[in-house]
């Protein structure tokens, strides 16, 4: 490959890395002061540069990313990417974009008036949401449950998705564009965070760049690295970047024109460093679990389907088991607060009707004034809706597993670690990010080949 061809193929990555190169030379010449002025300069300088760069990339690739004449579909794609990328920054913005996103999807269905047959995945999810709403009828604290379900958990968003999908379904071009744009955006974000970390640690004595490999949550404040975010939740921020990175790899395996090999390598290295910089423990585990998944993909075509699904189930159970063991048997990953959470939750399960639970909102009620909610989707479901709710929830996850769609299966695996250490379905923050992920990946048609 000659230099001209290389520059034409990798121009985005080279320009994306430019702030990191400049940072390296600046920090060789001077020791910066890490204060509000430095943070503002870095924040506005780098993010203005990144926004300009990604707009330039969109313009350069608009013919392959967007569908000619499909203005509404293209708008849906752009808004969905905005939801994912801005979720790491501020939830008020993503809440408004989610409303716009769902409105545009519903509008498309109204305009074209085409009924789309629901899938087993969407039907089971709808039943799960209906059970959670019906569970208010036997809730121990009805008013409290209503407030939690509709305000704190924003369940209306989940209720609307299967209904909207009766008239709208993403196209293959939309799915490709969604993954590609989000991947590029998070690649820029990873580079920006390395720049921020470099400045922050350089200004502090006795902290070297590679200090994050010490596995010590107290080595440095992750708030300094994530100063740009109003969210500042290391596990959730690194989780969505990890999830999109894996989707990018799956897109790259099918088509290397939107995402290059060099970008995949760069993303993986930067993500690995970022996860350790902010000490996102669950995603340290998740990184290697998903790495094992891609190793599994390299030979899964050569093995019979029953064995293939058995291996995937084993990998999922292994992910749950590893997380459970490390959080209960190691000093670094242990979390005594979570042990107290589970003790309280299982006591509530023991005292309730095991078949239907305590009613919606109860898993929040028993944690009120402590940690807000039970940090496990399965346990939270069992507390609120008992075996009835957990059974439907597991059937839904099983439908995803046996969907024969590698994107859906990957997303299920990416969900499991965070579902076992936090929640995805019982807090409004996660409800907002799940809207585009559901519509563009989990509930989307299966596209076996790139066209």
N, C-alpha and C positions, 0 to 999 in steps of 0.2 A: 504494500500500500504506500503510494507516494504521499508527500506532505500535503499537496492540494486536496487529495481525496480524504485524507485524515482530518484536515481542517473542516471540510464540508460536512463530514459525518459527525465530528465531535465538537463543533463550535459551541454548542450550548453548554456542554460540560466544562470546556476550557474557560468560557466566560463566567460560569457559575463558580469555578474555583479561584477566580481572580481576587476576590476579597480575602481569601485565605492566604494567598501568596503575598499580598500587600501586608496583611497582618504579620506574617512571619518576618518580613524585612523591618517593619516598624518596631517590633518587639526586640529585634536584635540591636537596635540603635538606642532605644529608650525604655525606661520603666514607667508605664502610665499610672495615673491616679484613677482608682476605680471609684467614681462618684456619680451623682445624677447627671452631671454634664457629659461625662464620658458615655454613660448609658444612652442618653438621648442622641448623641452624635452617632453612635453605633446603630441604634434602633432605626432612626430615620434614614441614615445613609444607606445601610445594607438593605433594608426592606424596600426602600424606593428603587434601589438598583435591581433587586430581585423581581419586583413587580414589573419594571420596565423590561427585564430579560424574558420573563415568561409571556408577556404580551407580544414581544417580538417573536418568540417561538410559536405562539398561537397563530400569528399572522403568517409566518413562514410556512406553517403546516395546515392552514385552514381548509385546504381542499381535501385533505385526507382525514381531518378530524371532524369536520361538520358536513351535514347533508344539504346539498343544494336545494333551496326552496322550502326546506323544513325548518322554518324559523322558530316555531314553537318547540320542536324537539331540541334544536340547538340551544335555545334558552334554558330548557330543562337541564340539559347537560352542564351548562355553565353554572347555573344556580346550585346544582347538586355538588359540584366541585367546590364552590364557595362554602357550602355547609361543612364539608369535610375539612378544608384547609383552615377556615376561620374558627372551627370548633376548638382548636388548640389555643385560641387567643381569647375569645369572649363569647359566652353563651347567649347573651341578649341578642347579639347579631345573628347567631345560628338559629335561634328561636324564630326570628322574623324571616330569615331565609327559608326555614323549614315550612312555614306557612305559605310563603310564595311558591316553594317547590311543589308542595302538595296541591296547591291551587292550580298551577300550570298543568300538572299531570291530570287532574280532574277536568280541567278545561279542554284538554286534548281529547279525552274520552267523550265529552259532551259534543264537541264539534264533529268528531268522526262517527260517533254513535255505532261503534262496533263492539259487540259483546265478546269478551275473551274468556274462555273456559278456565275456571280456577284450577290450580294444581293441588295435589295432596299437601304440599308444604304450606300453601296459603290457607287452605281449609283448616288444617290442624292448628295453625297459629291463631286463626280467627276464633276457633273453639276455645283455645287456651285463654284468650283475652275475654271472651264472653263469660267463661267460668270465673275469672277474677272479678268481673263486674257483678255477676250473680251472687258471688260469695259475700257481698255486702249485706245480703238478706239475713245471714247468720253471724254477721260481725258482732263481736262483744261490745264495740263502741262504734255505732253506725255513723254518727256525724264525723267522728275522727277518721273513720275509714273512707268516707266520701272525700274529705279534704285531702287525704294522703293520695288516694287513687287518681283524682282528677287534677290536683294542683302539684303535689310533690312528685308524682310519677308520670303525669301527663299522658294517661292511658288512652285518651281520645286519639292521639296520633297513631298509636298502634291499631286502634279500632278502624281508623280511616283507610289504612294501607290496603287490606284485602278488598275493601269496597272500591277504592280508586282503581285497583288493578283489574277490575272487571271491564274497564274501558280503556286501559292504557298498559302498554308493555314496551320496555326499552328495546331499541333496535341493536343489532350487533355493532354498528358504527358508534352508537352512543356508549355502549359498554366499553369498547376499546378506548374511546376518547376520555371517558370518565377515569379509567385506570391510568392512562397515560398522563393526563393533566395533573391528577393528584400525586402521581409518582414524581413528576418534575417539581411540583410545588414543595413536596417534602424533602426532596434532594437539596433544594435551595435552603430550606429551613434547617436541615442537618448541618450544612456548611456554616450557616449563620450562627448556630449554637456553638460550633467549634471555635469560631471567632470570638464569641462572647466569653467562652470558657478560657480561652488563651489570654485575653485581656484581664479577666478577673483574677486568675491564678498568678499571673505575672506580677500583679500589684501586691500580692500577699507573700510575705517571707515564709520560707520553709515548706512551700507547696510547689512541687514540680508538675509539669504537664501531665506526666503519667501517674500521678498520685491516685487517680481513680481506680487503679488496679489493686489497691490495698484491701478492697472489700470492707470498707469502714464507712458507714453512713455519716459519721461525724467528721470525715476528713475535710469537708468543705460544704458550704450551704448550697443546696440545689436551687434555692430561691435566687441566688446571684446569677446562675446560668439561665434560669427561666424568668428573669426579670421582665421580659417582654410580654409575658402572658398574664392575663387576669385570672387564669385558672390555676396554674402552678401545681398541677397534680402529676407527679413524675410517672406514675404507673399508667394512667390513662393516656397521657400525651405520647409516651414512648410506645404504648400498645397500638394506637392508631397508625403511627409511623411504621411500626413493624408489620402490621396487617397490610397496609398499602404496599410496602416493599415486597411482600410475598406475592401479591396480585401482580405487581410489576414483573416479577420473575416469570410468572405463568404466562403473561402477555409476551414477554421477550422470547420465551421458548417457542411460541407460535409465529411471532413476527418480530424481526429485529430492526424494523425501520423506524418505529416510534421510540423505542427504548434500546439503547446500544449496550453492547457487552461491557464496555468501559464504565458506563453509568451504573450498571448492576453491581459491578465490583466496588466502585466508589461508594454507592449507597450502603452496601453491606458493611464495609469497613467503618464508615462514619456512624452508622446506626449502632454497631457493636460498641464503639467508643462512647457514643451519646448515652446509651443505656447504663453503662458503668459510671459515667460522669454524674448522672443524677441518681445513681444507686437505685434504679427501678428493679427491685429484686425479682418480682414475678416475671418480668420480661427478660431478665438474664436467663431464667429457665426457659421461657417461651422461645427465645432466640435459638437455642440449641434443639428444642423440640421441633420447631419449624424447619431447622436445618436437616434434622433427621427425616422429616416429611419429604423434602426435596431429594434426599438420597433414596428414599423409598420409591419416588416417582421414576428414578432412573432405571429401575428394574421391574416395576409393577406390570409392565406390558407382557412380560415373559411368564407370568405365573397365573394359574387359574383364578377365576373370579371369586369363588368361595374363600380361597386362601388370601386373596387380595383384601377382601373386606374384613377377614379375621385379623390380618395384620394392621389394618387401619383402626379397627376397634381396639386392638392391643396397644397401638400407639396412643390412642385417646385415653385409655385407662392408665397407661404408663405416665402420661402427662399429669393426670389427676393424682396418681400415686406419688410421683416425684415431688409435686408441689406440697402434697399433704405431709410427706415424710420430712422434707427440708424445713417446713414451717413448724414442725413439732419436735424435731430431733437435732437441729443444728442451732448454734448460738446466733449466727449471722441472719439466718432466715426466720428464726423463731419470732413469734409475736404473741406475748402473753395476753394482750387485749383480745385477740381473736379467740383464744381459748376460753376467755370469759364470755365472749359473744356466743360461742357454740354451747357453752354450759347453760346459758340463759335460754337460748333458742330451743334446745332439746328438752329442757324442763317444760317449756310452753307446749311442745309437741306431745310430751307425755301426759300433760293434764288436759289435753283437748280431745275432740273426736278425731281419731287418726285418719278417718276416711275423708272428711271434708275440712278439717283444720279449724282454725279459730276465726276465720273470716278475713276479708281483705283489710289491710292496714295494720293487722295485729303485730306483724314482724317489726313494724316501725314503733308501735306503741311500747313494746317491751324494751326497745333500745332508746326510747326518748330520754334525753338528758345525758346519754352515754356516747354512742357513736352514730346515732341517727337511723341506722338500718343494719340488718343482718348482712354481713359481708360474704354472702354465698347465694347464688341464684337458686340452687337446688334446695338448700335449707330454708331460704325465705319462702319459696313456693310451698314447701311442706308445712311450714308454720301457718300460712294463710289459707291454703286450699287443700291441705292434706294429700292423701294418696291419689285422690281424684285429679287434682291439679298437676301433681308431679307426673302421673301416668301420661296425661296429654302432652305435657312438656317434653317428656322423654320420647314419646311417639313422634313429635315434631322434629326433634333432633335426629331420630332414626330415619325419618323421611329425607332429611338433608343428606345423611350419610349414604343412603341407597339411591340418591338422585342420579348417579352416574355422571355428575358434573363436577369436574375437578376444582372449579372455582368455589362452588358451594362447599365441597368437602374441606378444602383448605380453610375457608372462613370458619367452619365449624371447629376445626382444630385450633385456630387462632383464638376463638371465643373461650375455649375450655379453661385455660389457666386463669384468665381474668374473672371468669364466672365463678371460680373456686376460691378466689382471694378477695374479690369485691363483687359488684353486681353490674349487669348490663340492662336488666329489665325492671328495676325497681327504683331508679332515680332519674329525674328529668334530664340531667346532664347527658346521660347515655341514651335516653330516648331520642334526643336531637340528632346524635351522630348515626343512630341506627336507621333513620329514615332513608337516606340515599343508599346505604349499604344493602338494605332489604330490597329496595326497588331495582337497583342496578345489578345486584349480584344474587342474593338469596332467592328472590321471587322472579328473577328474570328467566327467559327461555334459555335452553341449553344451545350454545353455538359451538359445534365441534371443530369447525374450521374457520380460519380467518379468510374473509373474502374482500 
